[in-house]
Amino acid sequence: MHIEILEVKSKSELKKFIYLPKQIHKNHKNWLPSLYSDDWILFDPKKNRAFNYCDTILALAKKDGKVVGRIMGIINKKYNEIHNENNARFVFMECFDDQEVFHALIEFIEKWAKSKGAAKLIGPFGFSDKDPQGFLVEGFDESTVMVTNCSLPYMAEYIHKEGYTQLLDLVQYHVAIPNELPDFYKKVLERLHRNGYKLHEFTHIKDVKPFIIPVFKLTNEAFSKIYGYVPYDEKEMKDFANRYLAILDPRFIKLITNKENEVIAYIIGMPSISEGIRKSKGKLFPFGFIHILRSMKTAKELDLFLGAIKSEYRNVGLDSLLASAMLKSAHEAKLEVIDSHVILEQNTKMRAELERFNGKIYKRYRIFQKDILK
């Protein structure tokens, strides 16, 4: 059968692009749909500021007249300039179990990337590290959390056949929430309090708002060497906050300031809403938001969202102070397990902290690379 690759140019084609995964994963019990309202923002150049500094292309694959695959190509010029790279990216790749379709999609993006002068194609990797990354290579039988890739096993197999090799891996941990903090943490906490560090905890989301810009500025500083991270400008900080602040639970936002009242560390988590998204089928309206709110109240899992520590304070035990505060709140909320979200495999400090609490890797994702100017 003839395979045709079509660039997405109309709203109706974008709709097919956005909703194709629910057909591919129709019988995939662990798949989690996107929040489709977020997808319409993500793929809209008027609403997603990343389009201002990225070259992009979206494409659909048709076979025998039926849409059977999708892919997006990105050249993040801002990131390439900062890091002196010349890479293109593929992301949001989905197709049925058909190697010919997979080949046609990746070949299309390779040709597009070459035409733009890119030397290498990497992926799956989106606008930044805040988009789903990598193909899943371990943990296919586990449930999915927000903003992670739930690719089927054949996707990683097919990319290998296209000549791609491993660039890096990301891992995801589960940590059982203990009933009591280890003695090690208690001693560290006593010392930190004596040294003048102040822990900020919240009961109302309005009290978090004055800290939004300082938190994002700290994130820009702390994440500057994280692979794929693109610094937020102030408009993007506000957009990101507006997008997520309404669904955050203030109990699971922890900040630390120093004697000068400067934000030097933070961590943000939220009770899992994955089951609510699954029941709502990715739609907030008319009644999907009810499933999502209900899932927050009944969740047994705490999903970590974001966190950072200012570089000069990384070895004084602030991670212990944040961890103890988060664990205490999780225990009080009768949550049972923490999901770490994805962590770079080489982030040994973060992994050691999780493993100190007997955290176990339960998923692994792989980002691939291929030189395309040979």
DOFI-736917 format. One line per field, with one value per residue (C-alpha): residue in three letters; chain; x, y, z. Coordinates in steps of 0.02 Angstrom, whole numbers, plus 50000, padded with zeros to 5 digits. Example, Ala and Ser with C-alpha at 12.3 -4.5 7.8 and 13.67 -1.06 7.14 Angstrom:
<pts>
code <- Ala|Ser
unit <- A|A
east <- 50615|50684
north <- 49775|49947
up <- 50390|50357
</pts>
This chain:
<pts>
code <- Met|His|Ile|Glu|Ile|Leu|Glu|Val|Lys|Ser|Lys|Ser|Glu|Leu|Lys|Lys|Phe|Ile|Tyr|Leu|Pro|Lys|Gln|Ile|His|Lys|Asn|His|Lys|Asn|Trp|Leu|Pro|Ser|Leu|Tyr|Ser|Asp|Asp|Trp|Ile|Leu|Phe|Asp|Pro|Lys|Lys|Asn|Arg|Ala|Phe|Asn|Tyr|Cys|Asp|Thr|Ile|Leu|Ala|Leu|Ala|Lys|Lys|Asp|Gly|Lys|Val|Val|Gly|Arg|Ile|Met|Gly|Ile|Ile|Asn|Lys|Lys|Tyr|Asn|Glu|Ile|His|Asn|Glu|Asn|Asn|Ala|Arg|Phe|Val|Phe|Met|Glu|Cys|Phe|Asp|Asp|Gln|Glu|Val|Phe|His|Ala|Leu|Ile|Glu|Phe|Ile|Glu|Lys|Trp|Ala|Lys|Ser|Lys|Gly|Ala|Ala|Lys|Leu|Ile|Gly|Pro|Phe|Gly|Phe|Ser|Asp|Lys|Asp|Pro|Gln|Gly|Phe|Leu|Val|Glu|Gly|Phe|Asp|Glu|Ser|Thr|Val|Met|Val|Thr|Asn|Cys|Ser|Leu|Pro|Tyr|Met|Ala|Glu|Tyr|Ile|His|Lys|Glu|Gly|Tyr|Thr|Gln|Leu|Leu|Asp|Leu|Val|Gln|Tyr|His|Val|Ala|Ile|Pro|Asn|Glu|Leu|Pro|Asp|Phe|Tyr|Lys|Lys|Val|Leu|Glu|Arg|Leu|His|Arg|Asn|Gly|Tyr|Lys|Leu|His|Glu|Phe|Thr|His|Ile|Lys|Asp|Val|Lys|Pro|Phe|Ile|Ile|Pro|Val|Phe|Lys|Leu|Thr|Asn|Glu|Ala|Phe|Ser|Lys|Ile|Tyr|Gly|Tyr|Val|Pro|Tyr|Asp|Glu|Lys|Glu|Met|Lys|Asp|Phe|Ala|Asn|Arg|Tyr|Leu|Ala|Ile|Leu|Asp|Pro|Arg|Phe|Ile|Lys|Leu|Ile|Thr|Asn|Lys|Glu|Asn|Glu|Val|Ile|Ala|Tyr|Ile|Ile|Gly|Met|Pro|Ser|Ile|Ser|Glu|Gly|Ile|Arg|Lys|Ser|Lys|Gly|Lys|Leu|Phe|Pro|Phe|Gly|Phe|Ile|His|Ile|Leu|Arg|Ser|Met|Lys|Thr|Ala|Lys|Glu|Leu|Asp|Leu|Phe|Leu|Gly|Ala|Ile|Lys|Ser|Glu|Tyr|Arg|Asn|Val|Gly|Leu|Asp|Ser|Leu|Leu|Ala|Ser|Ala|Met|Leu|Lys|Ser|Ala|His|Glu|Ala|Lys|Leu|Glu|Val|Ile|Asp|Ser|His|Val|Ile|Leu|Glu|Gln|Asn|Thr|Lys|Met|Arg|Ala|Glu|Leu|Glu|Arg|Phe|Asn|Gly|Lys|Ile|Tyr|Lys|Arg|Tyr|Arg|Ile|Phe|Gln|Lys|Asp|Ile|Leu|Lys
unit <- A|A|A|A|A|A|A|A|A|A|A|A|A|A|A|A|A|A|A|A|A|A|A|A|A|A|A|A|A|A|A|A|A|A|A|A|A|A|A|A|A|A|A|A|A|A|A|A|A|A|A|A|A|A|A|A|A|A|A|A|A|A|A|A|A|A|A|A|A|A|A|A|A|A|A|A|A|A|A|A|A|A|A|A|A|A|A|A|A|A|A|A|A|A|A|A|A|A|A|A|A|A|A|A|A|A|A|A|A|A|A|A|A|A|A|A|A|A|A|A|A|A|A|A|A|A|A|A|A|A|A|A|A|A|A|A|A|A|A|A|A|A|A|A|A|A|A|A|A|A|A|A|A|A|A|A|A|A|A|A|A|A|A|A|A|A|A|A|A|A|A|A|A|A|A|A|A|A|A|A|A|A|A|A|A|A|A|A|A|A|A|A|A|A|A|A|A|A|A|A|A|A|A|A|A|A|A|A|A|A|A|A|A|A|A|A|A|A|A|A|A|A|A|A|A|A|A|A|A|A|A|A|A|A|A|A|A|A|A|A|A|A|A|A|A|A|A|A|A|A|A|A|A|A|A|A|A|A|A|A|A|A|A|A|A|A|A|A|A|A|A|A|A|A|A|A|A|A|A|A|A|A|A|A|A|A|A|A|A|A|A|A|A|A|A|A|A|A|A|A|A|A|A|A|A|A|A|A|A|A|A|A|A|A|A|A|A|A|A|A|A|A|A|A|A|A|A|A|A|A|A|A|A|A|A|A|A|A|A|A|A|A|A|A|A|A|A|A|A|A|A|A|A|A|A|A|A|A|A|A|A|A|A|A|A|A|A|A|A|A|A|A|A|A
east <- 50000|50060|50119|50096|50174|50078|50131|50000|49937|49754|49655|49569|49738|49801|49647|49693|49871|49815|49687|49779|49863|49696|49666|49839|49826|49643|49680|49831|49777|49926|49916|49870|49794|49854|49745|49684|49656|49843|49885|49789|49896|50058|50040|49977|50115|50009|50000|50163|50309|50434|50381|50465|50638|50609|50589|50452|50356|50212|50169|50041|50067|49927|49917|49778|49695|49694|49796|49914|50056|50118|50282|50347|50516|50596|50754|50774|50885|50893|50958|51078|51153|51175|51256|51347|51252|51175|51042|50864|50737|50593|50452|50269|50299|50159|50113|50032|50146|50209|50394|50362|50258|50387|50525|50426|50395|50574|50644|50531|50600|50779|50759|50677|50817|50950|50866|50883|51069|51057|51199|51112|50935|50893|50734|50606|50636|50520|50537|50621|50644|50467|50391|50381|50555|50620|50544|50499|50622|50581|50421|50290|50174|50170|50042|50085|50096|50073|50199|50288|50296|50196|50265|50239|50389|50403|50443|50616|50645|50606|50717|50865|50831|50841|51023|50994|51098|51076|51108|51052|50930|50806|50741|50585|50574|50440|50474|50365|50320|50390|50293|50440|50595|50763|50876|50997|50865|50818|50999|51016|50854|50910|51071|50983|50860|51003|51088|50944|50863|50675|50555|50397|50242|50071|49886|49821|49883|49870|50014|50125|50107|50241|50368|50332|50462|50600|50565|50581|50739|50813|50757|50846|51005|50998|50946|51068|51171|51025|51016|50883|50835|50792|50787|50617|50593|50476|50325|50352|50366|50195|50119|50184|50122|49949|49942|49977|49948|49761|49783|49925|49893|49980|50017|50146|50241|50395|50516|50673|50743|50906|50934|50916|50744|50811|50731|50873|50779|50607|50511|50337|50229|50046|49931|49920|49781|49821|49666|49558|49633|49606|49422|49396|49477|49586|49442|49413|49237|49095|49127|49308|49371|49260|49352|49518|49472|49404|49562|49667|49565|49573|49752|49876|50024|50118|50196|50349|50338|50489|50628|50795|50930|51043|51217|51311|51187|51186|51294|51221|51072|50931|50877|50848|50743|50636|50620|50569|50437|50365|50363|50276|50139|50121|50105|49974|49876|49878|49977|50075|50203|50303|50335|50499|50452|50594|50774|50930|51022|51183|51098|51180|51140|50953|50955|51055|50927|50786|50883|50917|50731|50741|50672|50667|50679|50520|50533|50671|50662|50791|50833|50914|51033|51091|51213|51117|51250|51352
north <- 50000|50177|50282|50469|50597|50761|50919|50980|51148|51162|51155|50994|50913|50972|50894|50727|50749|50782|50642|50504|50429|50380|50268|50191|50159|50107|49940|49998|49995|50092|50234|50407|50535|50713|50851|50899|51080|51088|51009|51144|51273|51176|51165|51344|51467|51611|51537|51438|51561|51423|51439|51611|51533|51363|51301|51169|51051|50932|50787|50648|50479|50408|50230|50177|50344|50318|50421|50296|50400|50571|50659|50833|50905|51045|51147|51243|51385|51464|51303|51268|51442|51431|51259|51278|51133|51104|50976|50947|50848|50731|50715|50669|50521|50393|50256|50086|49933|49959|49980|50052|50193|50223|50232|50354|50470|50475|50490|50640|50729|50682|50763|50917|50932|50914|51051|51164|51124|51017|50894|50775|50719|50674|50617|50594|50768|50918|51105|51078|50948|50991|50895|50704|50634|50471|50307|50192|50046|49973|49972|49939|49857|50009|50149|50317|50487|50658|50724|50559|50453|50292|50222|50041|49921|49921|50108|50085|49931|50024|50174|50055|49983|50160|50172|50274|50247|50289|50471|50463|50377|50444|50344|50356|50301|50244|50282|50211|50348|50301|50323|50409|50504|50415|50476|50547|50672|50724|50772|50870|50964|51020|51091|51181|51268|51331|51405|51522|51437|51464|51334|51406|51297|51346|51317|51440|51451|51643|51645|51558|51694|51815|51675|51629|51737|51700|51514|51520|51626|51495|51360|51449|51456|51280|51194|51285|51126|51004|50926|51007|51144|51312|51463|51543|51727|51820|51804|51616|51607|51687|51579|51420|51474|51516|51348|51244|51350|51318|51129|51130|51084|51214|51081|51007|51166|51190|51337|51381|51556|51615|51757|51884|51811|51747|51588|51461|51296|51228|51072|51054|50898|50858|50711|50609|50659|50521|50419|50574|50613|50433|50437|50606|50539|50694|50817|50947|50989|50967|50852|50794|50919|50834|50669|50760|50851|50690|50595|50723|50689|50500|50481|50371|50433|50599|50651|50762|50904|51018|51063|51153|51209|51359|51296|51366|51285|51110|51026|51096|50980|51082|50929|50844|50988|50987|50798|50791|50926|50843|50671|50740|50821|50664|50557|50674|50664|50473|50456|50295|50318|50455|50458|50548|50592|50572|50600|50598|50436|50533|50643|50542|50664|50659|50471|50446|50546|50437|50278|50333|50301|50134|50209|50088|50124|50064|50147|50193|50305|50324|50472|50423|50510|50495|50597|50648|50741|50586
up <- 50000|49962|50110|50096|50215|50226|50315|50439|50376|50427|50588|50531|50499|50669|50748|50668|50731|50910|50922|50827|50983|51060|50909|50916|51104|51102|51186|51285|51468|51534|51408|51472|51353|51350|51417|51245|51296|51333|51165|51071|51161|51139|50950|50926|50874|50939|51115|51132|51136|51095|50913|50915|50924|50844|50666|50666|50556|50593|50479|50461|50377|50272|50211|50094|50132|50321|50446|50527|50600|50654|50693|50736|50691|50792|50776|50937|50877|51050|51129|50986|51000|51190|51180|51014|50935|50766|50809|50753|50854|50821|50946|50971|50856|50851|50730|50724|50725|50547|50511|50338|50412|50548|50416|50308|50455|50520|50344|50313|50466|50422|50251|50327|50456|50320|50218|50370|50385|50543|50572|50692|50732|50911|50995|51051|51123|51117|51134|51304|51440|51502|51356|51354|51319|51249|51196|51339|51348|51521|51624|51491|51618|51732|51732|51656|51740|51662|51535|51508|51352|51347|51186|51139|51131|50942|50936|51016|50909|50748|50788|50812|50639|50568|50626|50784|50940|51123|51169|51351|51467|51593|51740|51847|52029|52149|52333|52471|52595|52767|52928|53010|52953|52971|53112|52982|52925|53100|53138|52976|53008|53180|53107|52964|53078|53185|53031|52989|52841|52833|52765|52685|52678|52612|52637|52506|52326|52329|52453|52325|52192|52258|52241|52059|51974|52104|52084|51895|51904|52020|51897|51754|51856|51927|51765|51651|51625|51617|51445|51339|51461|51385|51503|51530|51496|51612|51496|51484|51673|51692|51554|51634|51806|51738|51653|51810|51965|51968|51985|52112|52293|52404|52535|52418|52375|52485|52476|52573|52593|52670|52793|52652|52609|52442|52373|52372|52355|52316|52272|52197|52195|52172|52209|52049|51930|51806|51846|51828|51657|51605|51658|51575|51416|51410|51404|51539|51483|51506|51654|51640|51769|51898|51873|51887|52049|52123|52079|52174|52330|52317|52251|52343|52241|52250|52084|52097|51973|51985|52107|52118|52240|52213|52168|52318|52439|52366|52498|52658|52675|52598|52500|52667|52730|52573|52574|52756|52734|52579|52660|52814|52709|52604|52760|52833|52669|52681|52519|52499|52361|52276|52089|52051|51871|51745|51800|51693|51728|51762|51894|52032|52173|52144|52120|52281|52378|52312|52343|52522|52546|52454|52295|52148|51962|51879|51708|51587|51435|51297|51186|51022|50901|50721|50616|50461|50360|50315
</pts>
